[in-house]
Amino acid sequence: MIVTCLLAVALVQWLLVERASASAAHARLADVTGSIDKPAEAPRDVFVTITDAHGTLSSVHLPEGFPVQQDIDAVRRTGITRSRSLSVDGHEYLIRTERSGSRVIQAGLDRQPDEDESRRLIAGLLWAGLFGVVLAALMAYWLARRAVAPMADTIALQRRFVADASHELRTPLTLLSTRVQLLSRRVKSGQSSPADLSGDIDGVLADTHNLTGILDELLIAVDTREDAAREIRDIAILAAEVVDSAQAEARSRGLDLSVRAEGVTTVAASIAALRRAIVALVDNALDHADHRVEVRVRRSGRQVILEVQDDGPGISPDLIPRMFDRFATSRAPSEHAAARRHYGLGLALVSEVASAHGGRVTAANNVGEPGASISLALPAHR
């Protein structure tokens, strides 16, 4: 559309210039034929032929093919002024023949300078049009990006929410499913009393409550109007709850899962976000451990450190710098967890939770023993 508009403007401008040039040439020849007395008085770029009863006088260096005798004879006979264009040797001439009394005056004008000017005008219009098209394309690209950016951000936010929600709900649902399966076996076996089953039932209810909290926290995370509420809570208690919820999954894999806390480990944080970060760390350790996973919570200066350690194959050094990027796979899972598909979102979400709370997350291989440790450091509550 822009190119069409520019071509239309250029065409209109060229037609107007051509028409003005032709009108000026006709007016100039009319002035010459109406006022000249002898060829020597003609302007430099106009040649004249005057015919009367005494003979014919013409300008010096008259172009070949001039005068046009048939026009002179016709005007002498009818008295009607004639104008024509004539092409000779690649030059376009404008010819005007007019009778003035007993004389017939024929004036000619070489249009070559006007044609050269017209070609220069066309070239200028083409270059200007090309520049205009490039400039318009750049402006259109910039405006289109500005117009589409909010939509692209919305789509990206939607995709991110779907990916985060799918990943964050997968682990709690897996733990909940394992706990329900074990509870179902105990009920069917008939070997457990209602009092023995109450603890497992309370655990299932707690897991479903945690799922609701995760969903609420994810919705708040994508809502730019407000931040999640911060609560004062002991990380050791949260870690113990997560470990208790994951015990059934750990036993089904033949792993020993434990938690140990030292000192005062209170922080101000979004409980749902912190819980899903701990769940992601524990789930990651269970996927890569060979025999055991240990969760340690301790106070270090003004920070509370939550460290999750496993005895798996460890982390390749070249993977450590990017293992907290989204969709990056940090290391191969253990054999009993290899069937699960890994999307590379868990540790990235832990990193985002840490950043949102002014903390950090780091990873390193264990010193002097197999496995790796991932540490979540958060500001301690004073």
C-alpha positions in Angstrom: 0.0 0.0 0.0 2.8 2.4 0.8 4.6 1.6 -2.5 1.4 2.1 -4.4 0.8 5.5 -2.7 4.4 6.6 -3.5 4.0 5.6 -7.1 0.7 7.4 -7.5 2.3 10.6 -6.0 5.3 10.3 -8.2 3.1 9.8 -11.3 0.9 12.8 -10.5 3.9 15.0 -9.9 5.6 13.9 -13.2 2.4 14.5 -15.2 2.0 18.0 -13.6 5.6 18.9 -14.4 5.3 17.6 -18.0 2.1 19.5 -18.5 3.6 22.7 -17.1 6.7 22.3 -19.3 4.5 21.7 -22.5 2.4 24.7 -21.7 5.5 26.9 -21.2 6.9 25.7 -24.5 3.6 26.5 -26.4 3.4 29.9 -24.8 7.0 30.7 -25.7 6.5 29.8 -29.4 3.2 31.8 -29.5 5.1 34.8 -28.2 7.8 34.4 -30.8 5.4 34.0 -33.8 3.3 36.9 -32.7 6.1 39.4 -32.2 9.1 38.6 -34.3 10.0 40.5 -37.4 13.1 38.7 -38.7 14.8 35.4 -37.8 17.8 37.1 -36.1 15.5 38.3 -33.3 14.6 34.8 -32.3 15.8 33.5 -28.9 18.9 31.3 -28.9 17.1 28.0 -28.6 14.3 28.8 -31.1 14.7 28.7 -34.8 12.3 30.7 -37.1 11.3 30.6 -40.8 9.4 33.7 -42.2 7.7 33.4 -45.6 6.2 36.3 -47.5 5.7 37.5 -51.1 9.4 38.5 -51.3 10.7 35.0 -50.3 11.8 33.0 -47.3 14.1 33.9 -44.4 15.3 31.3 -41.9 17.5 31.1 -38.8 21.1 30.1 -39.2 21.8 26.3 -38.5 18.3 25.3 -39.2 17.8 21.6 -38.2 17.4 19.1 -41.0 13.8 18.6 -42.1 12.8 22.3 -41.5 10.9 24.2 -42.4 7.8 22.1 -42.6 6.5 23.3 -45.9 3.1 21.6 -45.7 2.3 23.4 -42.5 3.3 26.8 -44.1 1.2 26.1 -47.2 -1.8 25.0 -45.1 -1.6 28.1 -42.8 -1.2 30.5 -45.8 -4.2 28.9 -47.4 -6.6 28.7 -44.3 -5.1 31.2 -41.9 -5.6 28.7 -39.0 -2.6 28.4 -36.7 -1.1 24.9 -36.5 1.0 23.2 -33.8 2.7 19.8 -34.0 5.4 17.7 -32.4 8.0 16.3 -34.8 10.8 13.8 -34.0 14.0 14.2 -36.1 17.2 12.3 -35.3 16.1 11.4 -31.9 15.2 15.0 -30.9 11.6 16.0 -30.2 10.7 19.4 -31.7 7.6 21.5 -31.0 6.5 23.4 -34.2 4.1 26.4 -34.4 3.0 27.9 -37.7 1.0 31.1 -37.6 0.0 33.7 -40.3 0.5 37.4 -39.5 -0.8 39.6 -42.3 0.9 38.5 -45.5 3.6 36.6 -43.7 3.6 33.1 -42.4 5.9 32.5 -39.5 7.0 29.1 -38.4 8.9 28.7 -35.1 10.4 25.6 -33.7 11.7 24.6 -30.3 14.0 21.7 -29.4 12.4 19.8 -26.5 15.6 17.9 -25.7 16.5 20.0 -22.7 13.0 19.5 -21.3 13.3 15.8 -21.9 16.6 15.7 -20.1 15.0 17.5 -17.2 12.1 15.1 -17.3 14.5 12.1 -17.1 16.3 13.7 -14.2 13.0 14.3 -12.5 12.0 10.7 -13.0 15.4 9.5 -11.6 15.0 11.8 -8.6 11.5 10.5 -8.0 12.6 6.9 -8.2 15.4 7.5 -5.7 13.2 9.5 -3.4 10.5 6.7 -3.7 13.1 4.0 -2.9 14.3 6.0 0.1 10.7 6.5 1.1 9.9 2.8 0.8 12.9 1.8 2.9 12.1 4.5 5.5 8.4 3.5 5.6 9.3 -0.2 5.9 11.5 0.6 8.9 8.9 2.8 10.5 6.2 0.1 9.8 8.5 -2.6 11.4 9.1 -0.4 14.4 5.4 0.5 14.8 4.4 -3.2 14.3 6.8 -4.3 17.0 5.4 -1.7 19.4 1.8 -2.7 18.6 2.5 -6.5 18.8 4.8 -6.3 21.8 2.0 -6.3 24.5 0.3 -9.3 22.7 3.7 -11.1 22.5 4.3 -10.5 26.2 0.9 -11.8 27.0 1.3 -14.9 24.9 4.8 -15.5 26.5 3.4 -15.0 29.9 0.6 -17.4 29.2 3.0 -20.0 27.9 5.2 -19.5 30.8 2.3 -19.9 33.2 1.2 -23.2 31.5 4.8 -24.6 31.6 5.3 -23.5 35.2 2.0 -24.8 36.4 2.4 -28.1 34.6 5.9 -28.6 36.1 5.0 -27.4 39.6 1.9 -29.6 39.8 3.6 -32.7 38.5 5.8 -33.4 41.5 3.1 -32.8 44.2 0.6 -34.9 42.2 3.2 -37.7 41.9 3.8 -37.6 45.7 0.0 -37.4 46.3 -0.6 -40.4 44.0 2.1 -42.5 45.7 0.7 -41.7 49.1 -2.8 -42.6 48.0 -1.7 -45.8 46.5 0.1 -46.9 49.7 -3.0 -45.9 51.7 -5.2 -47.9 49.4 -3.0 -51.0 49.8 -3.1 -50.7 53.6 -6.9 -50.3 53.6 -7.3 -53.3 51.3 -5.0 -55.4 53.4 -7.2 -54.9 56.4 -4.1 -54.8 58.7 -4.3 -51.2 59.7 -6.7 -49.7 62.2 -8.5 -46.4 61.6 -6.1 -44.8 64.1 -3.1 -45.9 62.1 -4.6 -44.6 58.8 -5.5 -41.2 60.2 -1.9 -40.0 59.8 -1.8 -40.9 56.2 -5.2 -39.3 55.6 -4.1 -36.1 57.2 -1.0 -36.2 54.9 -3.2 -36.6 51.8 -5.3 -33.6 53.0 -2.2 -31.6 53.6 -0.9 -32.4 50.1 -4.2 -31.3 48.5 -4.0 -28.1 50.5 -0.4 -27.5 49.3 -1.6 -28.0 45.7 -4.2 -25.2 46.2 -1.4 -23.0 47.6 0.8 -23.7 44.6 -1.9 -22.7 42.2 -2.7 -19.5 44.1 1.0 -18.6 44.2 1.4 -19.2 40.4 -1.6 -17.1 39.7 -0.2 -14.3 41.8 3.1 -14.6 40.0 1.5 -13.8 36.7 -0.6 -11.0 38.1 1.4 -7.8 37.7 -0.9 -5.8 40.0 0.2 -7.3 43.3 2.9 -9.4 44.9 2.4 -12.5 47.0 2.0 -11.9 50.7 5.0 -12.6 52.9 4.8 -14.6 56.1 7.3 -15.2 58.8 8.0 -18.9 58.9 10.7 -21.4 59.9 12.2 -23.1 56.8 13.0 -26.2 58.9 9.3 -26.8 59.4 8.5 -26.4 55.7 11.4 -28.7 54.8 10.2 -31.3 57.3 6.7 -31.1 55.8 8.0 -31.5 52.3 10.3 -34.4 53.3 7.3 -36.1 55.1 5.2 -35.7 51.9 8.0 -37.2 49.8 8.8 -40.1 52.0 6.4 -42.5 50.2 8.0 -41.6 46.9 11.5 -42.0 48.3 10.6 -45.5 49.8 9.1 -46.6 46.4 12.5 -45.8 44.8 14.5 -47.5 47.6 16.0 -44.2 48.8 16.7 -42.9 52.3 15.3 -39.3 52.7 16.0 -37.3 55.8 16.0 -33.7 57.1 18.2 -32.0 59.7 18.0 -28.5 61.1 20.4 -26.4 63.1 19.7 -23.1 64.8 17.0 -20.5 64.2 16.0 -20.6 60.5 13.1 -18.1 60.3 12.5 -16.1 57.1 9.9 -13.8 55.7 8.7 -15.3 52.5 5.7 -16.4 50.3 5.0 -19.8 51.9 3.6 -21.3 48.7 6.6 -20.2 46.6 9.1 -21.4 49.2 7.3 -24.7 49.5 7.4 -25.4 45.8 11.1 -24.4 45.7 11.9 -27.0 48.4 9.7 -29.5 46.6 11.6 -28.9 43.4 15.0 -29.3 45.1 13.9 -32.5 46.9 12.4 -33.9 43.7 15.5 -33.1 41.7 17.7 -34.9 44.4 15.4 -38.0 44.4 15.8 -38.2 40.6 19.6 -38.3 40.8 20.3 -40.0 44.0 21.6 -43.6 44.2 20.9 -44.4 47.9 20.1 -41.3 50.0 19.0 -37.7 50.0 19.6 -35.3 53.0 18.0 -31.9 53.5 20.0 -29.6 55.8 18.7 -26.3 57.1 21.1 -24.0 59.0 21.8 -20.4 59.9 24.8 -18.7 58.4 25.3 -15.0 59.5 22.4 -13.1 58.1 21.2 -15.9 55.8 19.3 -19.1 56.2 20.8 -21.9 54.1 18.7 -24.9 52.9 21.0 -27.5 51.3 19.7 -30.6 49.5 22.4 -33.2 49.1 22.3 -36.5 47.1 24.8 -39.3 46.5 24.3 -39.6 42.7 26.8 -39.2 39.9 27.3 -35.5 40.5 27.2 -32.6 38.0 29.4 -32.1 35.0 31.4 -28.8 35.6 30.5 -27.4 32.2 26.7 -27.7 33.1 26.9 -25.9 36.4 26.8 -22.3 34.9 23.6 -23.0 33.0 21.8 -25.5 35.1 19.4 -22.9 36.4 18.3 -21.7 33.0 14.8 -22.5 31.8 14.6 -25.7 29.8 18.2 -26.7 30.6 18.8 -30.3 31.7 21.4 -30.3 34.4 22.4 -34.0 34.5 21.1 -37.4 33.7 18.6 -38.9 36.2 19.3 -42.1 38.0 18.1 -45.4 36.6 14.9 -45.7 38.7 13.9 -42.2 37.6 15.0 -42.3 34.0 11.5 -43.1 32.8 10.3 -39.7 33.9 10.5 -36.9 31.3 12.5 -33.9 32.5 11.7 -30.4 31.1 14.5 -28.3 32.7 12.1 -26.1 34.7 12.4 -27.1 38.3 15.8 -25.5 39.1 14.9 -22.5 37.0 11.8 -21.9 39.1 13.9 -22.3 42.3 16.2 -19.6 41.0 13.3 -17.3 40.3 11.9 -17.9 43.8 15.3 -17.1 45.3 15.6 -13.9 43.3 12.1 -12.8 44.2 13.1 -13.1 47.9 16.5 -11.5 47.6 18.4 -14.7 47.8 20.3 -17.0 45.6 20.7 -20.6 44.6 24.0 -22.4 43.9 25.1 -25.9 42.9 28.3 -27.8 43.5 29.6 -31.3 43.6 30.3 -32.9 47.0 33.9 -32.8 48.2 35.4 -36.1 49.0 32.3 -38.1 48.3 29.9 -38.8 45.4 26.9 -36.7 44.6 26.0 -33.0 44.5 24.5 -30.3 46.7 22.2 -27.5 45.7 21.9 -24.7 48.3 19.1 -22.1 48.6 20.2 -19.0 50.5 17.5 -16.5 51.8 17.8 -13.5 54.1 17.1 -14.5 57.6 14.3 -12.7 59.5 15.7 -10.5 62.3 
